[in-house]
Amino acid sequence: MQLRRILSLDGGGIRGLVTSRWLAGVDGALTAAGKPHIPGSFDLLAGSSTGGLIACGLALGRSPDVLAQLYLQRRHEIFPGIARRLWSRASRFFSDGPSAPRYDGRGLEAVLADVFGDARLGDCTIKTLVTSYDTINRKPVIFKSFKPEHADIRVRDVCRATAAAPTYFPAHPLRVEGRDCALIDGGIVANNPTACAIAEALRKDETVDCTRDLIVVSVGSGERTRTIDLRSAREWGALEWAVPIIDVLFDGNAESVDYIAQHVVGDAYYRLQTPLTIGLDDLDDVSDTNIAALEALARGYLAQAATQQMLRALAAKL
């Protein structure tokens, strides 16, 4: 089983809109070069968190444009506004305590049920890998559409698990390979799942030469630029770090994987990413102003001459 053409998708919450727009750009370049649409031009899709949702959507036949519309049209259900959040927190006070997650997850679950229905992971038309982390057994859980033990797991459960960012959503209970799991966001394991995908390719085919045989496309969701000043980093305790540490962990592992992939794969590694000079880095800012800024960021990056040159080179290589 060859897994040599890899498409890897970062996490980022609502910034999955940016990822979807950039994927539409990749798709356009493939079409212009006479190549199959995504996912037909790839052997393996990998995703973490919101990237896992997009990977599953692509593998089940949704186009990047359709997935972008999902973020635009259903964003307020996934990330409800302050009034619904306060009501939800109040109703969960006695069951979950005063420090319950920001969202109860019901809106996300309803959207995933609408989008994926009862589709199973084994229904994916392209081999798909999605990351998560089990807090009970304290181990990563890497869902694989091509693993017999995972084939009958509902896609919506996989997506709910990989998107369960701590402090934002509750962990997702699921039985996996005979074990009861409490699953949280795949970004805890690998917010950029490229290394997981490369490892899978090497495991499946020992003859693969990373610098000769692999083509890896890694799509980000905008790089955070918000700083944490020295005084804060020195003085913050558990309470102040509670939410920022999630972003720091996600950023750190994404950047380290990017560094590794550049050196392991070389010129056949293509990374779509740009600083969030416009648009906020919050996972859950679904305001019209921020959505417009993210759309502008995505368009501006695709319009750059360097990006267009990269996409043409990628399409030719695939």
C-alpha positions in Angstrom: 0.0 0.0 0.0 1.7 3.2 -1.2 1.0 6.4 0.8 3.4 8.7 -1.0 1.2 11.8 -1.8 0.2 13.3 1.6 -2.2 16.1 2.4 -2.0 17.3 6.0 -4.3 19.8 7.6 -3.6 21.8 10.8 -6.1 22.6 13.6 -7.3 26.1 14.3 -11.0 26.2 15.2 -13.0 28.7 13.1 -9.8 29.3 11.2 -10.6 26.1 9.3 -12.3 28.6 7.0 -8.8 29.8 6.0 -7.7 26.2 5.5 -10.7 25.5 3.3 -10.1 28.5 1.1 -6.4 27.6 0.6 -7.5 24.0 -0.3 -9.7 25.6 -2.9 -6.6 27.2 -4.3 -4.8 23.9 -4.4 -7.8 22.4 -6.1 -7.8 25.1 -8.7 -4.1 24.6 -9.5 -4.7 20.9 -9.9 -7.6 21.4 -12.2 -5.6 23.9 -14.3 -2.8 21.3 -14.7 -5.3 18.6 -15.7 -4.9 16.7 -12.5 -7.7 15.1 -10.4 -9.5 17.2 -7.8 -8.7 16.8 -4.1 -8.8 14.2 -2.7 -8.0 12.1 -5.9 -4.5 13.6 -6.2 -3.5 12.2 -2.8 -3.0 8.8 -1.2 -3.4 9.9 2.4 -5.2 12.7 4.1 -4.3 13.7 7.7 -6.0 16.2 10.0 -6.0 17.4 13.5 -8.9 19.2 15.2 -10.7 21.4 12.7 -8.3 20.0 10.1 -9.6 16.5 11.0 -13.1 17.6 10.2 -12.0 19.0 6.9 -10.0 15.8 6.0 -13.0 13.6 6.7 -15.2 16.0 4.6 -12.8 15.8 1.7 -12.5 12.0 2.0 -16.3 11.7 1.9 -16.7 13.8 -1.3 -17.2 17.4 0.0 -15.3 20.0 -1.9 -13.2 22.7 -0.2 -15.8 25.3 -1.2 -18.6 23.3 0.5 -16.5 22.9 3.6 -15.8 26.7 3.7 -19.6 27.3 3.6 -20.0 25.0 6.6 -17.8 27.3 8.6 -19.6 30.4 7.3 -23.2 29.1 7.8 -22.9 27.0 10.9 -20.4 28.9 12.9 -22.8 30.3 15.5 -24.1 26.8 16.2 -20.6 25.5 16.8 -19.5 28.5 18.8 -22.7 30.0 20.4 -22.8 33.7 21.5 -22.5 35.0 25.0 -26.2 34.7 25.9 -26.4 31.0 25.0 -23.0 30.3 26.6 -24.1 31.9 29.9 -27.4 29.9 29.9 -25.5 26.7 29.2 -22.9 27.4 31.9 -25.7 28.1 34.4 -27.4 24.9 33.6 -24.1 23.0 34.0 -23.1 24.7 37.2 -24.1 21.9 39.6 -23.0 19.0 37.3 -19.7 20.4 36.0 -18.8 23.1 38.6 -17.8 26.7 38.0 -15.0 26.0 35.7 -16.9 24.0 33.0 -15.8 24.2 29.4 -16.8 27.4 27.5 -19.2 25.4 25.3 -21.3 22.3 26.0 -20.5 20.7 22.6 -24.2 20.2 21.7 -24.1 22.6 18.8 -20.9 21.1 17.4 -22.5 17.6 17.7 -25.6 18.7 16.0 -23.6 20.2 13.1 -21.5 17.1 12.7 -24.6 14.9 12.8 -26.1 17.0 9.9 -22.9 17.0 7.9 -21.8 13.4 8.3 -24.9 11.5 9.4 -24.1 7.9 10.1 -21.1 7.7 7.7 -18.4 5.4 9.0 -14.7 6.0 8.9 -14.3 3.1 6.6 -16.5 4.9 4.1 -13.8 7.4 3.3 -12.8 7.1 -0.3 -9.2 8.1 0.4 -7.1 6.8 3.3 -7.6 9.2 6.2 -5.8 9.7 9.5 -7.2 11.8 12.3 -5.5 12.6 15.6 -6.9 12.7 19.2 -5.7 12.0 22.7 -7.2 9.7 25.4 -7.0 11.2 28.9 -7.9 7.9 30.6 -5.2 5.8 29.1 -2.9 8.9 28.6 -2.1 7.9 25.0 -2.6 9.4 21.6 -5.4 7.8 19.6 -4.7 8.0 15.8 -7.9 7.1 14.0 -7.3 5.5 10.6 -9.9 4.8 8.0 -7.8 1.9 6.7 -7.5 0.2 10.1 -10.1 -2.6 10.4 -10.7 -1.8 14.1 -11.7 1.8 13.2 -13.7 1.2 10.0 -17.1 1.1 11.8 -16.5 4.2 14.0 -18.9 7.0 13.0 -17.1 9.9 11.3 -19.0 12.4 13.5 -17.6 10.8 16.6 -14.0 11.0 15.2 -14.6 14.7 14.4 -16.1 15.4 17.8 -13.1 13.8 19.5 -10.4 15.5 17.5 -12.1 18.9 18.0 -12.5 18.7 21.8 -10.1 21.5 22.6 -9.6 21.6 26.4 -11.3 24.6 28.1 -13.5 25.0 25.0 -15.4 21.7 24.7 -15.9 18.7 27.0 -13.9 15.5 26.2 -15.8 13.0 24.0 -16.5 9.5 25.4 -15.9 6.7 22.9 -15.0 3.1 23.0 -12.0 2.4 20.7 -10.5 -1.0 20.2 -12.2 -2.4 23.3 -11.1 0.5 25.6 -13.3 3.2 27.1 -11.7 6.6 26.2 -12.1 10.2 27.1 -10.9 11.9 23.9 -9.7 15.5 23.5 -8.3 17.7 20.8 -5.9 16.2 18.3 -3.8 19.3 18.5 -2.6 18.1 21.9 -0.9 15.3 20.0 0.0 17.1 16.7 -1.7 20.3 15.7 0.2 19.8 12.5 -0.2 16.1 11.8 2.4 16.0 9.0 4.9 13.9 11.0 2.2 11.3 11.9 1.3 11.0 8.2 5.0 10.6 7.1 5.5 8.0 9.8 2.5 6.1 8.5 3.8 6.2 4.9 7.2 4.9 6.1 5.5 2.2 8.2 3.5 0.9 5.3 6.3 0.9 2.8 9.9 0.4 4.0 11.2 1.2 0.5 10.1 4.8 0.7 12.9 7.4 0.5 11.6 10.6 2.1 13.6 12.9 0.0 12.9 11.1 -3.3 9.5 9.4 -3.0 7.2 11.6 -0.8 5.2 14.6 -1.8 3.8 16.4 1.2 1.3 19.3 1.2 0.8 20.8 4.7 -1.9 23.4 5.0 -2.1 25.7 8.0 -4.8 28.0 9.3 -2.9 31.2 9.9 0.1 31.6 12.2 -0.5 33.3 15.5 1.3 36.6 16.0 -0.1 37.6 19.4 2.7 37.9 21.9 3.0 37.0 25.6 5.3 39.6 27.1 8.1 38.7 29.4 6.4 40.0 32.5 3.3 37.9 31.9 5.3 34.8 31.1 7.3 35.2 34.3 4.4 36.1 36.6 1.4 34.1 35.3 0.3 31.1 37.4 -2.2 28.3 36.7 -5.2 30.5 36.4 -3.7 33.0 33.9 -2.0 30.3 31.8 -5.2 28.1 31.6 -6.4 29.2 28.2 -3.2 30.7 26.6 -1.2 27.5 27.3 -3.5 25.6 24.9 -2.6 28.1 22.1 1.1 27.9 23.0 1.1 24.1 22.9 -0.7 24.0 19.6 1.7 26.5 18.1 4.8 24.9 19.4 4.1 21.4 18.1 2.9 22.7 14.7 6.1 24.7 14.2 8.4 21.9 15.4 6.7 19.5 12.9 7.1 22.0 10.1 10.8 22.2 10.9 11.2 18.4 10.9 9.2 18.0 7.6 11.3 20.6 5.8 14.5 18.8 6.6 13.1 15.2 6.1 11.2 15.7 2.9 13.1 18.6 1.3 11.9 20.2 -1.9 8.9 18.0 -2.1 7.4 19.6 1.1 4.9 22.4 0.4 3.6 24.4 3.3 0.7 26.9 3.0 0.9 29.2 6.0 1.1 32.9 6.7 1.0 35.1 9.8 -2.3 36.4 11.0 -1.6 40.0 10.3 -5.3 40.5 9.8 -7.9 38.3 11.5 -7.7 37.1 15.1 -6.1 33.9 16.2 -8.9 32.9 18.6 -10.3 29.4 17.9 -13.9 30.7 18.5 -14.2 34.3 17.2 -17.1 33.9 14.8 -17.9 37.6 14.6 -18.7 39.0 11.2 -15.6 41.3 11.4 -13.2 38.5 12.1 -14.7 36.2 9.5 -14.3 39.0 6.9 -10.7 39.5 8.0 -10.0 35.7 7.7 -11.5 35.7 4.2 -9.3 38.6 3.3 -6.2 36.9 4.7 -6.9 33.7 2.7 -7.5 35.6 -0.5 -4.4 37.8 -0.1 -2.1 34.8 0.5 -3.5 33.0 -2.5 -3.0 36.1 -4.7 0.7 36.4 -3.9 3.0 35.5 -6.8 5.1 33.2 -4.6 2.0 31.3 -3.5 0.9 30.9 -7.1 4.3 29.7 -8.2 4.3 27.1 -5.3 0.9 25.9 -6.3 1.9 25.5 -10.0 5.0 23.6 -9.0 3.0 21.3 -6.7 0.4 20.6 -9.3 3.1 19.7 -11.8 4.8 17.3 -9.3 1.5 15.6 -8.3 
